[in-house]
Amino acid sequence: MFTFLGRWLRQKIKTFFYVCGFLSQVMKETVRFFGKKQAGYKVMTMQILFTGVEALSVVALLALALGAVIIIQGVSLLPQFGQGSLIYNILIIVITRELGPLLTAFIIIARSGTAISTELGNMVVSHEIEAYISVGIHPISYLVVPRFLGVTFSLLLLTVYFNMAGLIGSYFITQLFSPIPLREYFTNLLYHLRTVDIVSSLIKSFVFGIIISAVATFNGFRVEGSTTEIPQVAIRAVGQSLVYIIFADAIITMISYL
Amino acid sequence: MTGVSWTCFPVPRMTHFHDWKIQVNYEAGGKDMKFKMRFADQIVGAFVFLAILALAGILILMGFNQRWFAKDYHYTSRFQTASGLNTGMAIRLKGFQIGAVDSISLLEDNTVNIQFHIYDTYWEKVRPHSVLDLVTSPIGIGGGGLILYPGKNRGEPLPDGSYIPSLDFKEGLQLVEDGLVEMSEKGDKITGIIDSVGPLLEKVDQAVLSINGLVDEVRGSLSGTGSGVTADIMRDVRTMTGELNVMLANTSENLEVVLTDTQATIGNFKSLTEEPEGLITTLLNPQGSIRKILDDDDELYNSLNNALTEVNKTLANLQEITVYLSNTTPQIAGLLEESRDTLDKGKEVLEGVSNNPLIRGGIPEVKEQPATFQSYRDEEF
């Protein structure tokens, strides 16, 4: 019993320090990344292309549907209580502050988190990492940092697009069911939209991007040498990312209301 | 624990590194993928640029809408209580929002100080002798707010940072009493009440006119001269009443004859009951036949009782016979059936004898005739 507990604790402490070492390396290399012109830029561009641009259609569709549903439900329900103007607050809170960053993060986890873990795991199995090291290429600098930055930037940009589609695009969808005057809608929306809403949304997406990319790359490198470990680390990356971003979301929301 | 150990490696500067591996892998994805690979930088650039543009656009529009770039004029005022006041509360003039409350604080003399701003577009309305009034809804829901009543002084607007008195204090009330404040008609409560009496009286007048019209209509309907269902009913009632009068006149004549006959019958009955030789008197006479018949030491009763007992016995016998007959009815029916068959056979024999070949042409062929009657024994169960 004590042996088991002691081994478990020792393992946890070792993992914790390993994670700290990994993250510090990532941060250090990220800072250095912008100071030098290197091939990592191309990798980062490709990462933004696959994580950001290719996920745009899914994110936009989700935001349009969500925004339209909120407007239709709000327009039909809230005026019955004399609180018709609350629709704008609800729309901003749901789309911009809460579900925008969160749903975008979920999509990125599903699309890119698993892809990154699998890709890096495969590279470990096929000894590509050792090959990079042998020719003097730092694996974190070349493999992790571009993905880390690419996913984080993509999530930031996708959140902006999610907000645009959810707040503006959904208006045009709503016109098909319950028309609202264009001027009235946008004037009220812009009146109720506060800077803190946008900043909160961007901070959340930035933090979520960091979490997703760090967890995905970390788990990708945890593969020891067997191909059977690759799906396991991919699943673990998804689970951990979901848990961490939900915790982060709760913390940021609480801080923003302090 | 892991396949890679994280030690610091010197990273070479690769200014012209060609990522051939990614290129080769992605080229396998078809034309669309080739296009994306070829124009990856442009696509990503456009993606980033549009997002930044959208964000900037939203922020600029928000700024215009929320007056980030407009100049506001700040003023202060005092109130007796902060109840009903809150930060961000709108300041209105004739229903238009002309500013908002920035902050509320409690002063040393326990009065409430508020700082507020007026939009530059309405700054010229903040003339000297302007006052503020906190209006609260009597039912507590909506309708309240801070209202600015501009002064009648046509001088320059009050400068930034000026003090505007409120109607919570004498200085504000004094300005109103002196007629220096341009109070809106609806601002004065009494005037408001008086104003509201006019429309109310008009509504009452309309109601009275409506009632008059209704009364006329009811009157016409009741007299049957008007139109509508009620008038029709009244006309029908009138016709029915006339017909009923005629019917009653005819009936009354017949009724007189009936009454005369009834009276005569009652007279006869009366004489029958009251006269000394009447039927009832005779029947009730102690020396009469009925008395004699009944007072015979139960002889009549015993005789009747015996007769009834005998009748009862006869009925019992009759019942037994009936039961016996009902039980023997199937046997009788069967017997009758057999008798019928026997008679048929006898008839055939007689006919055979009469058609004897020695005498005539022999026994004729008999055609089977199914019996219409069916006995209980022939029934199929």
Interface residues (C-beta under 8 A of the other chain):
Chain A: K14 T15 Y18 G21 F22 Q25 E29 R32 K36 K37 Q38 A39 K42 V43 T45 M46 I48 L49 G52 V53 L56 V124 I129 I133 G136 I137 H138 P139 I140 S141 Y142 F153 L156 L157 V160 Y161 N163 M164 F186 T187 L190 Y191 L193 T195 I198 F221 R222 V223 E224 G225
Chain B: M1 T2 G3 V4 W6 C8 F9 P10 V11 P12 R13 M14 T15 F17 H18 D19 I22 Y26 K36 A40 D41 I43 V44 F47 V48 A51 A54 L55 I58 L59 L61 M62 N65 Q66
